[in-house]
Amino acid sequence: MPSSPNQRMKLLYLMKILQEQTDENHALSIAELIAALAEYDVKAERKSLYSDMDLLRQFGLNIEVRKTKSVGYYVDSRQFELPELKLLVDAVQSSRFITTRKSNELIKKLSSMASVHQARELKRQVVMAERPKPLNESIYYNIDAIHEAINGRRKIDFRYFDYDANKNRVYRKNGDEYHQTPVVLCWNDDKYYLICYSSKYDGFTHYRVDRMSHVTVCEEAADKYDKKQFNIAEHTKRVFGMYSGELVTAKLCFDNSLVNTVLDKFGSDLPLQKNGDCFEVTVYVADSPVFLSWVFQFGDKAEILAPDSLRQAMMCHIERCKEKYIIKP
């Protein structure tokens, strides 16, 4: 009787079965392996399976033997261990720059790197509080195009937009394309930003990647800039919240209960000057509504000490907020 066409792939199917159906808590006996191979129309004998598993071990597959009431075989370790996959699944699920559909696709791919039994644990882990997700489905491919341009030292074209109250896109510059030199992608405050260099203004600008569309890599070479004077870590630290605004050196005072919050925002290397029940810091920030709102949330536990221009900006911010809550007779 002629053998099945699948017989030649016996070793591959055996590896597939062991990787998908076994782990340290789920082993398969020789009889179960033979039955599993039969489902792929592959015949196997007990002795040949021993030799096959030795070959897979030589190939690098970590096959272990469990001896209890019966002898079972299982893959003990994989490229990613279960705790590592759980960490990655959490990161994908909670990411605010990956759309819901893309999150589900990535989690499904990550789950395929575990056994079917472990994949169930990953699926249960996904049941968590809903987080805001972007509406821009092309962000995944935008990032790929941006990386291609950065690595190839090319410029990119793209359109930039905001959302209106109906969640419709409203393109800036009347829909005209931006023509920029991409420098680096930056993760900040749970959002993805692209930092670009403009030779026209000899400076750097920032764009939310989830607000970009129609990203294409140009043939034109990227503009040159002094890389020695551009430190990405320092640059993102200075531009607070990645919003535009005049950069100023600010002296701030906080209640001692806010030490953790301040260090989380400005970095653990930030010098703190103790002053009784408070501490003072000097930071380089953007004079913007985002920064003012961040300080404002702490009420009387935070104060801008200098410069006067920033104190005045906070006064105006407070007045605008106060006018919203005036109770009319």
KEKE-3310 file (N, C-alpha, C; in steps of 0.2 Angstrom, whole numbers, plus 5000, padded with zeros to 4 digits):
npx = (5004:5004:5013:5007:5007:5011:5020:5033:5035:5035:5044:5042:5029:5029:5036:5028:5017:5022:5026:5014:5004:5010:5017:5026:5016:5008:5010:5013:5010:5019:5010:4999:5006:5008:4994:4991:4999:4993:4982:4986:4988:4999:5010:5017:5030:5033:5048:5053:5049:5056:5069:5066:5063:5075:5083:5076:5080:5093:5092:5088:5076:5069:5065:5058:5056:5043:5040:5029:5014:5013:5024:5028:5030:5036:5038:5049:5054:5053:5055:5050:5045:5031:5028:5034:5027:5015:5018:5020:5008:5000:5006:5003:4989:4986:4991:4990:4992:4990:4977:4961:4958:4971:4978:4971:4975:4989:4990:4984:4994:5005:5000:5001:5014:5014:5009:4994:4987:4993:4990:4977:4977:4983:4973:4963:4969:4968:4956:4952:4951:4944:4953:4957:4957:4966:4958:4964:4968:4979:4991:5000:5006:5012:5022:5031:5034:5040:5051:5058:5061:5070:5080:5085:5089:5080:5068:5051:5034:5018:5001:4993:4981:4967:4953:4936:4921:4912:4920:4926:4940:4950:4960:4975:4983:4975:4974:4986:5002:5014:5032:5045:5060:5063:5068:5068:5058:5048:5042:5031:5022:5013:5010:5014:5027:5033:5049:5055:5066:5069:5076:5073:5069:5079:5077:5068:5053:5037:5026:5011:5010:4998:4991:4994:4993:4993:5007:5022:5038:5051:5061:5070:5085:5087:5088:5103:5109:5116:5121:5128:5123:5111:5101:5091:5085:5087:5080:5067:5064:5064:5054:5040:5027:5026:5021:5019:5027:5035:5051:5056:5065:5060:5056:5050:5039:5034:5023:5029:5023:5022:5034:5036:5028:5033:5046:5043:5038:5049:5060:5071:5084:5083:5088:5083:5078:5076:5064:5058:5042:5041:5048:5059:5062:5071:5067:5067:5055:5040:5031:5016:4998:4996:5007:5004:4991:4995:5002:4992:4983:4987:4983:4984:4996:5006:5017:5021:5036:5045:5048:5042:5034:5028:5021:5012:5005:4999:4991:4982:4977:4970:4960:4953:4948:4940:4930:4922:4915:4907:4893:4878:4865)
npy = (4994:5011:5024:5039:5055:5064:5058:5060:5072:5069:5071:5085:5087:5080:5089:5100:5095:5093:5106:5113:5106:5102:5105:5109:5105:5097:5083:5071:5054:5040:5033:5042:5052:5045:5043:5057:5060:5052:5059:5068:5060:5052:5039:5031:5022:5015:5014:5022:5034:5037:5039:5050:5060:5061:5067:5079:5085:5086:5096:5107:5108:5107:5094:5085:5071:5064:5055:5046:5038:5034:5036:5052:5064:5081:5098:5108:5121:5136:5149:5160:5161:5157:5168:5179:5180:5183:5196:5203:5202:5209:5222:5224:5224:5235:5245:5262:5266:5256:5249:5242:5231:5228:5225:5213:5205:5204:5198:5186:5181:5180:5171:5160:5156:5149:5134:5126:5125:5134:5145:5147:5152:5165:5170:5172:5181:5193:5198:5212:5229:5241:5251:5267:5267:5270:5278:5277:5266:5264:5266:5256:5252:5265:5267:5257:5262:5274:5270:5263:5275:5282:5273:5272:5285:5295:5307:5309:5310:5315:5317:5327:5327:5331:5327:5330:5335:5325:5314:5314:5316:5330:5338:5346:5361:5362:5350:5348:5340:5336:5338:5331:5327:5313:5309:5302:5290:5291:5286:5293:5297:5287:5288:5288:5297:5306:5313:5326:5334:5350:5359:5371:5379:5376:5367:5356:5347:5340:5326:5317:5300:5293:5302:5304:5301:5293:5290:5291:5285:5295:5298:5308:5313:5313:5329:5335:5336:5342:5329:5327:5337:5334:5326:5313:5309:5320:5329:5325:5326:5339:5345:5346:5335:5334:5345:5360:5375:5389:5386:5385:5388:5382:5385:5375:5371:5358:5348:5337:5324:5322:5317:5305:5306:5317:5313:5302:5309:5318:5311:5300:5305:5318:5333:5336:5349:5350:5358:5360:5355:5354:5352:5358:5360:5362:5363:5360:5366:5366:5381:5379:5375:5361:5359:5368:5363:5351:5355:5361:5352:5347:5356:5365:5359:5361:5373:5386:5394:5402:5406:5423:5425:5412:5410:5420:5415:5404:5410:5416:5405:5399:5408:5407:5394:5396:5405:5396:5390:5399:5402:5407:5419)
npz = (5000:4995:5003:5012:5005:5015:5023:5021:5028:5041:5052:5054:5056:5069:5077:5076:5083:5096:5100:5099:5107:5119:5135:5151:5159:5152:5145:5131:5128:5120:5112:5111:5103:5092:5088:5086:5075:5066:5063:5054:5043:5044:5047:5060:5070:5086:5089:5079:5083:5094:5089:5080:5090:5096:5085:5084:5096:5094:5085:5092:5099:5115:5122:5134:5146:5155:5169:5176:5181:5168:5154:5147:5135:5132:5127:5135:5136:5127:5114:5119:5135:5146:5156:5150:5138:5143:5148:5136:5129:5138:5136:5123:5123:5131:5125:5119:5106:5097:5087:5091:5082:5077:5089:5093:5083:5084:5097:5095:5087:5095:5105:5097:5099:5110:5119:5116:5128:5136:5129:5131:5144:5141:5134:5143:5151:5144:5147:5153:5159:5148:5137:5130:5112:5097:5082:5070:5058:5050:5057:5061:5049:5045:5054:5050:5038:5041:5049:5038:5031:5040:5042:5029:5027:5021:5015:5020:5015:5021:5027:5039:5053:5063:5074:5072:5081:5076:5075:5063:5051:5050:5040:5042:5035:5025:5019:5012:5009:5021:5021:5026:5036:5044:5060:5073:5081:5095:5111:5122:5136:5135:5121:5103:5095:5081:5078:5069:5058:5052:5039:5035:5046:5054:5065:5076:5075:5081:5079:5081:5079:5077:5071:5059:5041:5025:5023:5015:5008:5002:4987:4989:4998:5015:5025:5032:5049:5064:5073:5085:5093:5096:5107:5110:5122:5131:5124:5123:5136:5139:5131:5137:5138:5124:5117:5108:5112:5121:5127:5143:5158:5173:5190:5202:5216:5227:5237:5249:5248:5235:5229:5222:5211:5204:5201:5193:5182:5178:5179:5188:5191:5194:5203:5220:5230:5247:5257:5271:5273:5260:5243:5231:5213:5198:5182:5164:5153:5142:5140:5140:5139:5142:5151:5162:5166:5171:5182:5189:5193:5205:5214:5229:5233:5224:5216:5205:5205:5198:5181:5181:5170:5168:5180:5178:5167:5173:5181:5172:5167:5178:5180:5168:5170:5181:5177:5170:5179:5186:5195:5189:5193)
capx = (5000:5008:5013:5004:5012:5013:5024:5040:5035:5034:5047:5040:5023:5030:5038:5022:5012:5025:5026:5007:5000:5013:5021:5028:5010:5004:5014:5009:5013:5021:5003:4996:5010:5006:4987:4991:5002:4988:4977:4989:4989:5006:5011:5023:5031:5036:5055:5055:5048:5062:5074:5064:5064:5083:5085:5073:5084:5099:5090:5088:5070:5070:5060:5059:5052:5040:5039:5024:5011:5015:5029:5026:5035:5034:5043:5050:5055:5052:5059:5047:5042:5024:5027:5036:5021:5009:5020:5020:5001:4998:5009:4999:4982:4985:4994:4985:4993:4988:4970:4958:4959:4978:4979:4969:4979:4995:4989:4983:5001:5009:4997:5003:5020:5014:5005:4986:4985:4995:4986:4970:4979:4984:4966:4960:4973:4966:4950:4954:4948:4945:4957:4955:4961:4965:4954:4968:4970:4985:4997:5004:5010:5015:5028:5035:5037:5045:5058:5062:5064:5075:5086:5087:5090:5076:5062:5044:5028:5012:4996:4992:4975:4964:4947:4931:4916:4909:4925:4929:4946:4950:4967:4979:4986:4970:4976:4992:5007:5020:5038:5049:5066:5061:5074:5067:5051:5048:5037:5030:5016:5008:5009:5020:5028:5039:5053:5057:5071:5067:5081:5070:5069:5084:5075:5065:5046:5035:5020:5008:5010:4992:4987:4997:4990:4996:5014:5026:5045:5053:5068:5074:5089:5086:5092:5108:5109:5121:5119:5131:5120:5104:5101:5084:5083:5086:5075:5060:5063:5063:5048:5035:5020:5027:5016:5023:5027:5042:5055:5058:5068:5055:5057:5043:5039:5029:5023:5033:5019:5022:5040:5036:5025:5038:5052:5040:5037:5055:5066:5074:5090:5081:5090:5077:5080:5071:5062:5053:5037:5040:5054:5059:5065:5072:5066:5066:5048:5037:5026:5010:4992:4997:5011:5000:4986:4998:5003:4985:4979:4989:4980:4989:5002:5011:5017:5027:5040:5048:5049:5036:5030:5025:5017:5006:5002:4995:4985:4977:4974:4965:4955:4949:4944:4936:4924:4918:4911:4903:4885:4874:4859)
capy = (5000:5017:5029:5045:5061:5068:5054:5063:5077:5066:5075:5092:5086:5078:5095:5104:5092:5094:5113:5115:5102:5100:5110:5106:5103:5093:5078:5066:5047:5038:5031:5049:5055:5041:5045:5064:5060:5049:5064:5071:5055:5050:5033:5031:5016:5017:5015:5027:5041:5039:5042:5056:5065:5063:5072:5086:5087:5089:5102:5112:5107:5105:5089:5082:5065:5064:5048:5046:5032:5033:5040:5057:5069:5088:5103:5111:5128:5139:5155:5165:5158:5160:5174:5184:5181:5187:5203:5206:5202:5215:5228:5225:5225:5241:5251:5266:5268:5251:5249:5236:5225:5226:5222:5206:5201:5203:5194:5179:5178:5179:5165:5154:5154:5145:5128:5127:5125:5140:5150:5148:5157:5171:5173:5174:5187:5198:5201:5218:5236:5243:5257:5270:5265:5275:5276:5277:5259:5263:5268:5250:5253:5271:5266:5253:5266:5279:5266:5263:5281:5284:5268:5273:5292:5298:5311:5306:5314:5313:5322:5327:5328:5331:5324:5335:5332:5319:5309:5314:5319:5337:5339:5353:5364:5361:5343:5348:5336:5338:5335:5331:5323:5309:5308:5296:5288:5292:5284:5297:5297:5282:5290:5288:5303:5306:5319:5327:5340:5355:5363:5378:5382:5373:5365:5350:5347:5333:5324:5311:5295:5291:5308:5304:5297:5293:5291:5288:5286:5299:5297:5313:5312:5317:5334:5334:5340:5340:5323:5328:5342:5331:5320:5312:5309:5327:5333:5323:5328:5346:5347:5342:5332:5334:5350:5366:5381:5392:5382:5390:5385:5383:5383:5373:5369:5353:5345:5331:5318:5321:5316:5299:5309:5322:5309:5298:5314:5321:5307:5299:5309:5325:5335:5339:5353:5350:5365:5359:5350:5354:5352:5362:5357:5366:5359:5364:5364:5370:5385:5377:5373:5355:5359:5371:5359:5346:5358:5363:5346:5346:5361:5369:5355:5363:5380:5388:5399:5406:5413:5427:5424:5406:5412:5424:5411:5400:5415:5417:5398:5398:5413:5404:5389:5399:5408:5391:5387:5404:5400:5413:5419)
capz = (5000:4995:5009:5012:5003:5021:5027:5021:5033:5048:5058:5054:5060:5076:5080:5077:5088:5102:5101:5100:5112:5125:5139:5157:5163:5148:5141:5127:5128:5113:5109:5109:5098:5086:5086:5084:5069:5061:5061:5048:5038:5045:5051:5065:5075:5093:5089:5075:5086:5099:5085:5078:5095:5097:5080:5086:5102:5091:5081:5097:5103:5121:5123:5141:5148:5162:5171:5182:5180:5161:5151:5143:5132:5131:5126:5141:5135:5120:5112:5124:5141:5147:5159:5145:5133:5147:5148:5129:5128:5142:5133:5117:5125:5135:5121:5116:5099:5092:5086:5093:5077:5077:5095:5093:5078:5087:5103:5092:5084:5101:5107:5093:5101:5116:5118:5116:5135:5138:5125:5135:5150:5138:5132:5150:5154:5140:5150:5157:5158:5141:5137:5124:5107:5091:5076:5064:5057:5046:5061:5061:5043:5045:5058:5046:5033:5045:5050:5032:5029:5044:5040:5022:5026:5016:5018:5020:5014:5025:5029:5046:5054:5069:5074:5074:5086:5073:5074:5056:5050:5048:5039:5043:5029:5019:5016:5009:5012:5025:5018:5032:5037:5050:5064:5077:5084:5102:5115:5127:5139:5131:5114:5099:5091:5076:5079:5062:5057:5047:5037:5033:5052:5058:5071:5077:5076:5083:5076:5084:5073:5075:5068:5052:5036:5018:5024:5009:5008:4996:4985:4991:5004:5021:5027:5037:5055:5069:5077:5091:5097:5097:5112:5110:5129:5134:5120:5125:5143:5139:5128:5141:5135:5117:5115:5107:5117:5122:5132:5149:5164:5178:5197:5205:5223:5228:5244:5250:5246:5227:5226:5217:5205:5201:5199:5187:5176:5176:5179:5195:5192:5195:5210:5224:5236:5252:5261:5276:5271:5253:5240:5225:5208:5192:5176:5157:5151:5137:5142:5137:5143:5145:5157:5167:5168:5175:5189:5192:5196:5212:5219:5234:5234:5219:5215:5200:5209:5193:5180:5182:5165:5169:5185:5175:5163:5177:5184:5167:5166:5183:5178:5163:5173:5186:5173:5168:5185:5190:5196:5187:5197)
cpx = (5004:5007:5009:5009:5014:5018:5031:5040:5034:5037:5045:5033:5024:5032:5032:5018:5015:5025:5019:5003:5003:5017:5023:5022:5006:5009:5010:5014:5015:5014:4999:4999:5008:4999:4987:4994:4997:4983:4980:4991:4996:5007:5017:5024:5034:5044:5057:5054:5053:5068:5073:5065:5071:5085:5082:5077:5090:5098:5090:5081:5071:5065:5062:5054:5049:5038:5035:5021:5013:5021:5026:5031:5032:5040:5043:5051:5055:5055:5056:5043:5035:5024:5029:5030:5016:5011:5019:5012:4998:5000:5004:4992:4981:4988:4989:4986:4991:4980:4968:4960:4966:4980:4977:4973:4986:4995:4988:4990:5005:5007:5000:5010:5020:5010:4998:4984:4987:4992:4980:4972:4980:4977:4962:4963:4970:4960:4952:4950:4949:4949:4956:4960:4961:4961:4958:4971:4977:4992:5002:5009:5014:5022:5033:5038:5042:5051:5062:5065:5070:5081:5089:5089:5087:5071:5056:5039:5022:5007:4994:4985:4973:4957:4942:4926:4912:4914:4928:4936:4946:4958:4970:4982:4981:4971:4982:4997:5012:5026:5043:5055:5064:5068:5073:5060:5052:5042:5036:5023:5011:5006:5015:5020:5034:5042:5056:5062:5069:5073:5079:5071:5075:5082:5071:5057:5043:5028:5018:5007:5003:4987:4990:4994:4994:5004:5018:5033:5047:5060:5073:5078:5087:5090:5097:5107:5114:5119:5122:5127:5113:5104:5094:5081:5082:5081:5068:5058:5061:5056:5042:5029:5020:5022:5021:5022:5034:5045:5057:5061:5063:5057:5051:5044:5033:5029:5027:5030:5019:5029:5040:5033:5029:5043:5049:5040:5044:5061:5069:5081:5089:5083:5084:5080:5075:5070:5057:5048:5036:5047:5054:5064:5066:5072:5065:5060:5046:5031:5020:5004:4993:5001:5007:4994:4989:5000:4997:4982:4981:4987:4985:4995:5007:5011:5023:5030:5043:5048:5042:5031:5025:5020:5010:5002:4997:4989:4980:4973:4969:4959:4950:4945:4939:4929:4920:4913:4907:4896:4881:4867:4853)
cpy = (5006:5021:5035:5050:5065:5064:5057:5069:5075:5070:5082:5092:5084:5084:5099:5102:5094:5101:5115:5112:5100:5106:5106:5103:5098:5089:5073:5059:5046:5036:5037:5052:5051:5043:5052:5064:5057:5054:5068:5066:5053:5044:5033:5024:5019:5019:5021:5034:5042:5042:5049:5062:5066:5068:5079:5089:5090:5095:5108:5112:5104:5100:5085:5076:5066:5057:5048:5039:5029:5038:5045:5061:5076:5092:5108:5119:5130:5146:5160:5160:5161:5167:5180:5185:5185:5194:5206:5207:5208:5222:5230:5228:5232:5247:5255:5268:5262:5250:5242:5230:5223:5222:5214:5202:5199:5198:5187:5176:5176:5172:5159:5152:5150:5138:5130:5128:5132:5146:5152:5153:5164:5174:5175:5180:5193:5202:5206:5224:5238:5250:5260:5268:5270:5273:5275:5270:5258:5264:5262:5251:5259:5270:5262:5258:5272:5276:5265:5269:5283:5279:5270:5281:5296:5302:5307:5312:5311:5319:5321:5330:5328:5328:5330:5331:5326:5313:5309:5318:5326:5338:5346:5355:5362:5354:5342:5343:5339:5335:5336:5326:5319:5308:5302:5296:5288:5290:5289:5298:5293:5284:5289:5294:5302:5313:5320:5334:5344:5360:5370:5382:5380:5371:5358:5351:5340:5332:5317:5306:5293:5297:5309:5300:5298:5294:5287:5290:5290:5296:5302:5312:5316:5323:5332:5339:5338:5335:5324:5332:5340:5325:5319:5312:5315:5331:5332:5326:5335:5348:5343:5341:5333:5339:5356:5371:5383:5388:5387:5385:5387:5381:5381:5370:5364:5351:5338:5324:5317:5319:5310:5302:5313:5318:5305:5303:5316:5317:5306:5302:5316:5327:5338:5343:5354:5357:5363:5353:5350:5353:5356:5359:5363:5362:5363:5361:5368:5374:5384:5375:5366:5355:5362:5367:5353:5349:5359:5358:5345:5351:5365:5365:5357:5370:5382:5394:5404:5402:5417:5426:5418:5407:5415:5420:5406:5404:5415:5410:5397:5402:5410:5398:5391:5402:5402:5389:5393:5402:5407:5413:5418)
cpz = (5000:5001:5007:5009:5009:5025:5027:5026:5040:5053:5059:5058:5067:5080:5081:5082:5095:5104:5103:5106:5118:5129:5146:5161:5159:5143:5137:5127:5120:5109:5107:5104:5091:5083:5083:5077:5063:5059:5055:5043:5038:5049:5054:5069:5081:5092:5085:5078:5091:5095:5082:5083:5097:5091:5082:5092:5099:5087:5086:5101:5109:5123:5130:5142:5155:5163:5177:5181:5173:5159:5146:5140:5131:5130:5132:5141:5128:5119:5117:5129:5142:5150:5154:5140:5136:5147:5141:5128:5132:5139:5127:5118:5128:5131:5118:5109:5094:5092:5089:5089:5077:5083:5095:5088:5081:5093:5100:5089:5090:5105:5104:5095:5108:5114:5118:5123:5137:5135:5128:5141:5147:5136:5138:5152:5150:5143:5155:5155:5151:5142:5130:5118:5101:5086:5070:5063:5054:5050:5061:5055:5042:5049:5054:5041:5035:5046:5044:5030:5033:5043:5033:5021:5021:5019:5017:5018:5018:5025:5036:5048:5061:5068:5076:5079:5083:5072:5066:5056:5047:5046:5039:5036:5023:5016:5012:5012:5016:5021:5023:5032:5044:5054:5069:5080:5092:5106:5121:5130:5136:5124:5110:5095:5087:5077:5072:5062:5051:5045:5036:5040:5056:5065:5071:5078:5078:5080:5079:5078:5072:5072:5061:5047:5029:5019:5018:5010:5002:4994:4987:4997:5009:5022:5032:5043:5059:5074:5084:5096:5098:5101:5113:5118:5132:5130:5122:5132:5143:5136:5132:5138:5128:5114:5113:5112:5118:5128:5137:5154:5170:5185:5200:5212:5224:5235:5244:5248:5239:5225:5221:5211:5201:5198:5193:5181:5173:5176:5186:5196:5193:5202:5213:5229:5241:5256:5265:5274:5263:5250:5233:5220:5202:5186:5170:5154:5146:5141:5138:5141:5146:5152:5163:5170:5172:5182:5192:5195:5203:5217:5223:5236:5229:5218:5210:5204:5204:5186:5181:5176:5165:5174:5182:5171:5167:5180:5179:5166:5172:5182:5173:5165:5177:5182:5171:5173:5189:5189:5194:5191:5193)
residu = (MET:PRO:SER:SER:PRO:ASN:GLN:ARG:MET:LYS:LEU:LEU:TYR:LEU:MET:LYS:ILE:LEU:GLN:GLU:GLN:THR:ASP:GLU:ASN:HIS:ALA:LEU:SER:ILE:ALA:GLU:LEU:ILE:ALA:ALA:LEU:ALA:GLU:TYR:ASP:VAL:LYS:ALA:GLU:ARG:LYS:SER:LEU:TYR:SER:ASP:MET:ASP:LEU:LEU:ARG:GLN:PHE:GLY:LEU:ASN:ILE:GLU:VAL:ARG:LYS:THR:LYS:SER:VAL:GLY:TYR:TYR:VAL:ASP:SER:ARG:GLN:PHE:GLU:LEU:PRO:GLU:LEU:LYS:LEU:LEU:VAL:ASP:ALA:VAL:GLN:SER:SER:ARG:PHE:ILE:THR:THR:ARG:LYS:SER:ASN:GLU:LEU:ILE:LYS:LYS:LEU:SER:SER:MET:ALA:SER:VAL:HIS:GLN:ALA:ARG:GLU:LEU:LYS:ARG:GLN:VAL:VAL:MET:ALA:GLU:ARG:PRO:LYS:PRO:LEU:ASN:GLU:SER:ILE:TYR:TYR:ASN:ILE:ASP:ALA:ILE:HIS:GLU:ALA:ILE:ASN:GLY:ARG:ARG:LYS:ILE:ASP:PHE:ARG:TYR:PHE:ASP:TYR:ASP:ALA:ASN:LYS:ASN:ARG:VAL:TYR:ARG:LYS:ASN:GLY:ASP:GLU:TYR:HIS:GLN:THR:PRO:VAL:VAL:LEU:CYS:TRP:ASN:ASP:ASP:LYS:TYR:TYR:LEU:ILE:CYS:TYR:SER:SER:LYS:TYR:ASP:GLY:PHE:THR:HIS:TYR:ARG:VAL:ASP:ARG:MET:SER:HIS:VAL:THR:VAL:CYS:GLU:GLU:ALA:ALA:ASP:LYS:TYR:ASP:LYS:LYS:GLN:PHE:ASN:ILE:ALA:GLU:HIS:THR:LYS:ARG:VAL:PHE:GLY:MET:TYR:SER:GLY:GLU:LEU:VAL:THR:ALA:LYS:LEU:CYS:PHE:ASP:ASN:SER:LEU:VAL:ASN:THR:VAL:LEU:ASP:LYS:PHE:GLY:SER:ASP:LEU:PRO:LEU:GLN:LYS:ASN:GLY:ASP:CYS:PHE:GLU:VAL:THR:VAL:TYR:VAL:ALA:ASP:SER:PRO:VAL:PHE:LEU:SER:TRP:VAL:PHE:GLN:PHE:GLY:ASP:LYS:ALA:GLU:ILE:LEU:ALA:PRO:ASP:SER:LEU:ARG:GLN:ALA:MET:MET:CYS:HIS:ILE:GLU:ARG:CYS:LYS:GLU:LYS:TYR:ILE:ILE:LYS:PRO)
# end
